[in-house]
Amino acid sequence: MIVTRKMLLAAAAGIAVLPTSLSAQDTAEPVQSDSDEAQEEGEIIVTARRREERLSDVPTAASVIGIGSLEDRGGAFTTGELLADQPSVRFNNLNSSITSEVSIRASSTARATNGDPSVGLYRNGSYVGGGGFGGRNFSRLDLVDIDRVEVLRGTQGALYGRNAVGGAINIISARPEFELSGFTNVRYGFENNSFQAQGAINLPLSDGVAVRFSGDVVEQNGGFFFNPVNDVFFDQQDGYGIRGQLRFDRGPLDLVLLAETQDLTTPNIHFQVDIPAGRPGFPGGYTQEQFTYPWSTAPRAIQDIDSFQAIAELDLGGALLKSTSLYRVRDSEFDFDNDGVSAPELARIRGLGLVTAPIDPESGSFIVDETTNFNQDLHLTGTAVDERLTWLLGVDLLILDSNFSVTTTRTPTVPNPSIGNIVASSLEFESYAAYGSLAALMHQGVSER
């Protein structure tokens, strides 16, 4: 019998839902893993401690967002939607996905700085955060075709390391299975002319070999925040994400190869000017009309990603060896107007006597960050003393390079003919770590695979 994955449904005000599903008939029986058996018995299997175990056996504050929960809420297209119901977790929405960030238990944030986040962001056990900016939040591509999300509260540096002082969030992508299945999730927002769709198809090729293709597309030319000077919406979105996976599971080896890419125009940051009367240079004060942004610099934000990951598990009989390798390149860029006004708007408010302060209406900032990340984790886990003890030994390597620059433009004058300046910085980070753990099982029946 072929099992079709339950399709995700979107239900919200002003959104039309267009669900479709893939189904077929076959005589083959679906392959069932130990994790599947445990879940059927009501157990939740996680990898919070770098090995598969029941959530109830994890000695830390942890929660899991499963595929069933995601289906019930209509899927998640943003990090805010994904983590909306998680206690002690705050999503700091800074309008743009590439500048927003996640905080756990009031952990410190890097808002409006180039600092690293205090919450570790992981995909399939590999670190995907960091860099000049854009690494404090999951990308849209990370939210495509999710199997589950593990949220760990409190310091997780022993097993996760990089920037996990406030906690760690690990998104586990759905991997190829040996049955035909698929799903689609389609949303349309009438108020902002927004079309969004996600989907996946899983194809078994032969005994122990399967592929899975996932995709995401968004097209939104309208919005709620309009820039009249450049005839563009700050919250426009347009782009796609594609993922392909190949799984080979024969004998003691289970290998998954993943490749994915994202080409995305994402919502940009936006702000309005609100200066009370009587301030120096603003005798009449200046408050911009709601939803009006007379910027002379056109708003723009993009995030392009290319990544490759290999996950291999080798059953050694008395132990399980797991290797996770990730190579990821993330290009994030955004532009904004430094002063928030255009030349015609400045002339208008000067004529009304509202503003006397020197303001350059052509001042803008253009920010670019290209972060390359290589992460390699290798660990061995097993049991001892009649499975009363579980042990873990591992090593981890992280190499992160980030090239970050801010270009600021200005109107040249006779005293200062400069048209602007460029401030560039480069971050090179290398981390090597070894870790281990030994734990006693309180009861029997924990699946280690």
LUMFIZA-527811 format. One line per 8 residues: their letters; for each residue x, y, z of C-alpha. Coordinates in steps of 0.02 Angstrom, whole numbers, always signed. Layout:
BEGIN
a = X Y Z ~ ...
# end
This chain:
BEGIN
mivtrkml = +0 +0 +0 ~ +62 +173 -44 ~ +43 +301 +93 ~ +16 +481 +43 ~ +83 +611 +162 ~ -57 +718 +231 ~ -62 +882 +137 ~ -37 +1047 +227
laaaagia = -182 +1167 +229 ~ -178 +1355 +251 ~ -323 +1439 +337 ~ -319 +1622 +380 ~ -422 +1776 +350 ~ -406 +1839 +173 ~ -317 +1682 +113 ~ -384 +1560 -13
vlptslsa = -329 +1379 +6 ~ -298 +1274 -148 ~ -242 +1102 -86 ~ -194 +957 -197 ~ -117 +788 -156 ~ -23 +645 -236 ~ -84 +468 -217 ~ -58 +300 -301
qdtaepvq = -86 +114 -276 ~ +49 -16 -256 ~ +71 -186 -177 ~ +233 -144 -87 ~ +229 -125 +102 ~ +301 +36 +173 ~ +468 +26 +262 ~ +453 +62 +448
sdsdeaqe = +597 +121 +557 ~ +617 +102 +743 ~ +572 +285 +761 ~ +410 +254 +667 ~ +366 +111 +785 ~ +401 +218 +937 ~ +295 +360 +870 ~ +151 +240 +839
egeiivta = +162 +193 +1024 ~ +144 +376 +1072 ~ +329 +412 +1094 ~ +415 +566 +1022 ~ +588 +528 +953 ~ +717 +669 +950 ~ +903 +692 +919 ~ +927 +830 +1048
rrreerls = +1081 +742 +1118 ~ +1153 +689 +949 ~ +1068 +519 +957 ~ +891 +458 +934 ~ +796 +441 +1098 ~ +628 +476 +1174 ~ +592 +657 +1215 ~ +543 +604 +1391
dvptaasv = +722 +541 +1419 ~ +805 +707 +1373 ~ +864 +793 +1535 ~ +839 +971 +1474 ~ +697 +1090 +1436 ~ +650 +1037 +1260 ~ +498 +1032 +1148 ~ +462 +963 +976
igigsled = +356 +1033 +836 ~ +303 +881 +735 ~ +235 +867 +559 ~ +60 +840 +629 ~ +64 +1005 +721 ~ +128 +1094 +566 ~ -12 +1019 +462 ~ -143 +1073 +589
rggafttg = -85 +1254 +584 ~ -75 +1258 +393 ~ +113 +1247 +374 ~ +243 +1379 +412 ~ +311 +1501 +284 ~ +406 +1609 +410 ~ +506 +1579 +569 ~ +375 +1677 +665
elladqps = +239 +1557 +608 ~ +349 +1408 +648 ~ +389 +1458 +828 ~ +228 +1550 +869 ~ +170 +1431 +1007 ~ +338 +1391 +1088 ~ +354 +1446 +1270 ~ +505 +1555 +1314
vrfnnlns = +542 +1581 +1128 ~ +529 +1755 +1053 ~ +541 +1799 +870 ~ +606 +1976 +852 ~ +522 +2031 +692 ~ +622 +2173 +614 ~ +512 +2178 +458 ~ +640 +2089 +350
sitsevsi = +678 +1904 +369 ~ +865 +1934 +345 ~ +876 +2056 +492 ~ +753 +1971 +611 ~ +814 +1855 +749 ~ +764 +1724 +876 ~ +783 +1739 +1065 ~ +756 +1603 +1197
rasstara = +726 +1636 +1381 ~ +764 +1822 +1359 ~ +937 +1783 +1291 ~ +1031 +1934 +1226 ~ +1002 +1987 +1047 ~ +1113 +2063 +913 ~ +981 +2185 +853 ~ +1050 +2329 +748
tngdpsvg = +1228 +2261 +766 ~ +1344 +2145 +672 ~ +1360 +2029 +822 ~ +1321 +1844 +817 ~ +1158 +1778 +891 ~ +1149 +1693 +1060 ~ +1035 +1555 +997 ~ +1112 +1418 +890
lyrngsyv = +1020 +1388 +725 ~ +1040 +1214 +650 ~ +975 +1116 +501 ~ +988 +927 +514 ~ +1118 +949 +651 ~ +1228 +1071 +553 ~ +1255 +1253 +603 ~ +1175 +1376 +480
ggggfggr = +1186 +1540 +577 ~ +1322 +1671 +597 ~ +1397 +1800 +480 ~ +1382 +1989 +464 ~ +1192 +1980 +461 ~ +1061 +1861 +396 ~ +1120 +1722 +511 ~ +1010 +1765 +661
nfsrldlv = +855 +1693 +578 ~ +813 +1540 +475 ~ +797 +1569 +290 ~ +638 +1533 +195 ~ +725 +1383 +117 ~ +753 +1306 +290 ~ +565 +1301 +317 ~ +528 +1196 +163
didrvevl = +472 +1014 +186 ~ +502 +997 +373 ~ +490 +833 +467 ~ +505 +908 +642 ~ +583 +1051 +741 ~ +677 +1025 +904 ~ +683 +1176 +1022 ~ +810 +1164 +1163
rgtqgaly = +806 +1295 +1301 ~ +956 +1346 +1403 ~ +1141 +1329 +1364 ~ +1175 +1190 +1239 ~ +1361 +1220 +1212 ~ +1415 +1045 +1267 ~ +1345 +958 +1113 ~ +1299 +1099 +994
grnavgga = +1431 +1230 +1029 ~ +1426 +1382 +917 ~ +1315 +1521 +987 ~ +1204 +1403 +1085 ~ +1222 +1495 +1251 ~ +1037 +1540 +1253 ~ +974 +1381 +1172 ~ +970 +1290 +1007
iniisarp = +840 +1259 +871 ~ +866 +1114 +753 ~ +754 +1097 +599 ~ +750 +919 +535 ~ +704 +911 +351 ~ +598 +769 +286 ~ +714 +642 +205 ~ +678 +520 +64
efelsgft = +575 +368 +113 ~ +543 +208 +19 ~ +364 +240 -30 ~ +277 +353 -154 ~ +209 +509 -71 ~ +196 +697 -88 ~ +104 +853 -35 ~ +65 +1031 -87
nvrygfen = +23 +1183 +16 ~ -43 +1335 -78 ~ -93 +1506 -9 ~ -161 +1660 -93 ~ -183 +1827 -4 ~ -307 +1941 -90 ~ -260 +2098 +6 ~ -79 +2099 -51
nsfqaqga = -88 +1991 -208 ~ +21 +1858 -128 ~ +43 +1684 -200 ~ +143 +1558 -99 ~ +164 +1372 -127 ~ +266 +1231 -55 ~ +269 +1050 -107 ~ +367 +889 -112
inlplsdg = +368 +723 -203 ~ +451 +564 -139 ~ +498 +429 -265 ~ +567 +255 -226 ~ +688 +203 -364 ~ +734 +28 -309 ~ +762 -75 -153 ~ +846 +43 -31
vavrfsgd = +860 +189 -152 ~ +743 +340 -154 ~ +741 +523 -205 ~ +643 +670 -139 ~ +615 +838 -223 ~ +547 +988 -128 ~ +507 +1164 -185 ~ +447 +1333 -128
vveqnggf = +388 +1481 -231 ~ +322 +1652 -183 ~ +260 +1796 -290 ~ +197 +1954 -206 ~ +208 +2118 -299 ~ +83 +2207 -185 ~ +91 +2242 +0 ~ +47 +2358 +143
ffnpvndv = +200 +2473 +148 ~ +223 +2578 -9 ~ +368 +2685 -69 ~ +286 +2812 -189 ~ +449 +2886 -254 ~ +511 +2720 -322 ~ +339 +2640 -348 ~ +382 +2485 -246
ffdqqdgy = +318 +2397 -90 ~ +437 +2365 +54 ~ +355 +2198 +90 ~ +363 +2130 -87 ~ +423 +1950 -109 ~ +475 +1853 -262 ~ +579 +1698 -285 ~ +598 +1512 -264
girgqlrf = +688 +1375 -168 ~ +726 +1201 -233 ~ +792 +1048 -141 ~ +841 +877 -205 ~ +890 +726 -100 ~ +954 +552 -137 ~ +949 +415 -6 ~ +1043 +250 -12
drgpldlv = +999 +129 +128 ~ +1072 -45 +108 ~ +1153 -156 +236 ~ +1236 -60 +376 ~ +1248 +105 +279 ~ +1112 +238 +269 ~ +1169 +387 +163 ~ +1073 +546 +118
llaetqdl = +1143 +674 -5 ~ +1057 +844 -11 ~ +1077 +992 -129 ~ +972 +1150 -125 ~ +965 +1328 -189 ~ +866 +1486 -153 ~ +845 +1644 -258 ~ +735 +1763 -161
ttpnihfq = +683 +1945 -153 ~ +623 +1962 +26 ~ +535 +2103 +122 ~ +649 +2247 +168 ~ +664 +2347 +328 ~ +559 +2505 +336 ~ +540 +2648 +457 ~ +453 +2817 +468
vdipagrp = +511 +2984 +535 ~ +422 +3050 +690 ~ +504 +3203 +770 ~ +408 +3308 +897 ~ +400 +3497 +875 ~ +529 +3600 +966 ~ +677 +3486 +938 ~ +836 +3574 +875
gfpggytq = +818 +3595 +687 ~ +634 +3544 +691 ~ +534 +3693 +754 ~ +370 +3627 +686 ~ +409 +3441 +706 ~ +389 +3313 +569 ~ +280 +3157 +573 ~ +259 +3060 +412
eqftypws = +87 +3003 +359 ~ +47 +2823 +405 ~ +95 +2694 +271 ~ +186 +2828 +172 ~ +373 +2812 +145 ~ +445 +2951 +33 ~ +617 +2870 +21 ~ +737 +2927 -115
tapraiqd = +832 +2761 -101 ~ +733 +2616 -172 ~ +706 +2478 -43 ~ +783 +2311 -90 ~ +823 +2151 +3 ~ +881 +1984 -68 ~ +944 +1820 +2 ~ +1020 +1687 -109
idsfqaia = +1079 +1520 -39 ~ +1169 +1369 -108 ~ +1204 +1223 +7 ~ +1257 +1041 +1 ~ +1241 +916 +142 ~ +1289 +733 +165 ~ +1221 +631 +311 ~ +1288 +454 +333
eldlggal = +1246 +326 +467 ~ +1347 +165 +481 ~ +1286 +25 +593 ~ +1438 -56 +674 ~ +1339 -184 +769 ~ +1369 -124 +945 ~ +1376 +60 +898 ~ +1314 +184 +770
lkstslyr = +1434 +301 +678 ~ +1356 +459 +606 ~ +1438 +589 +496 ~ +1354 +755 +449 ~ +1439 +872 +324 ~ +1374 +1041 +266 ~ +1440 +1169 +142 ~ +1331 +1325 +129
vrdsefdf = +1350 +1494 +44 ~ +1228 +1632 +94 ~ +1222 +1799 +4 ~ +1116 +1930 +94 ~ +1093 +2110 +37 ~ +979 +2254 +80 ~ +966 +2441 +42 ~ +882 +2579 +142
dndgvsap = +866 +2768 +148 ~ +969 +2845 +289 ~ +861 +3000 +313 ~ +690 +2931 +264 ~ +642 +3076 +148 ~ +657 +3118 -37 ~ +712 +3286 -108 ~ +534 +3343 -153
elarirgl = +470 +3295 +20 ~ +613 +3387 +105 ~ +579 +3543 +1 ~ +395 +3535 +49 ~ +422 +3525 +237 ~ +559 +3658 +230 ~ +436 +3773 +141 ~ +312 +3746 +283
glvtapid = +445 +3793 +410 ~ +439 +3623 +493 ~ +624 +3583 +468 ~ +780 +3691 +469 ~ +910 +3556 +508 ~ +1036 +3508 +372 ~ +975 +3347 +292 ~ +1046 +3257 +139
pesgsfiv = +898 +3175 +50 ~ +1014 +3073 -61 ~ +1098 +2980 +82 ~ +1072 +2793 +73 ~ +1154 +2632 +133 ~ +1188 +2474 +34 ~ +1235 +2324 +141 ~ +1308 +2160 +79
dettnfnq = +1357 +2002 +172 ~ +1421 +1841 +94 ~ +1445 +1702 +221 ~ +1523 +1534 +182 ~ +1500 +1396 +308 ~ +1579 +1223 +319 ~ +1524 +1113 +463 ~ +1578 +934 +494
dlhltgta = +1515 +828 +638 ~ +1568 +649 +670 ~ +1507 +551 +820 ~ +1491 +374 +883 ~ +1353 +316 +1000 ~ +1307 +152 +1081 ~ +1250 +63 +1239 ~ +1334 -37 +1376
vderltwl = +1293 -140 +1530 ~ +1142 -225 +1452 ~ +1085 -60 +1377 ~ +1076 +23 +1548 ~ +1205 +151 +1494 ~ +1215 +253 +1334 ~ +1378 +334 +1280 ~ +1425 +463 +1150
lgvdllil = +1592 +521 +1080 ~ +1609 +652 +944 ~ +1711 +785 +858 ~ +1652 +942 +769 ~ +1732 +1065 +648 ~ +1661 +1233 +596 ~ +1743 +1351 +470 ~ +1648 +1512 +439
dsnfsvtt = +1703 +1655 +325 ~ +1601 +1814 +310 ~ +1635 +1964 +198 ~ +1530 +2111 +253 ~ +1521 +2288 +182 ~ +1418 +2447 +203 ~ +1417 +2573 +61 ~ +1348 +2745 +108
trtptvpn = +1304 +2875 -25 ~ +1288 +3064 -6 ~ +1266 +3221 -111 ~ +1438 +3296 -154 ~ +1468 +3478 -106 ~ +1610 +3600 -138 ~ +1679 +3583 +39 ~ +1659 +3393 +30
psigniva = +1657 +3322 -148 ~ +1645 +3141 -85 ~ +1499 +3040 -154 ~ +1506 +2921 -7 ~ +1614 +2787 +71 ~ +1631 +2600 +91 ~ +1666 +2513 +256 ~ +1715 +2330 +235
sslefesy = +1756 +2195 +360 ~ +1801 +2011 +352 ~ +1767 +1877 +481 ~ +1862 +1713 +480 ~ +1811 +1589 +613 ~ +1877 +1413 +645 ~ +1814 +1302 +785 ~ +1870 +1127 +832
aaygslaa = +1784 +1031 +970 ~ +1776 +858 +1050 ~ +1630 +805 +1157 ~ +1558 +655 +1246 ~ +1424 +598 +1366 ~ +1375 +450 +1473 ~ +1197 +427 +1531 ~ +1102 +295 +1628
lmhqgvse = +934 +237 +1562 ~ +792 +245 +1685 ~ +691 +115 +1592 ~ +709 -3 +1447 ~ +642 +10 +1271 ~ +734 +162 +1206 ~ +774 +147 +1023 ~ +951 +199 +979
r = +917 +203 +792
# end
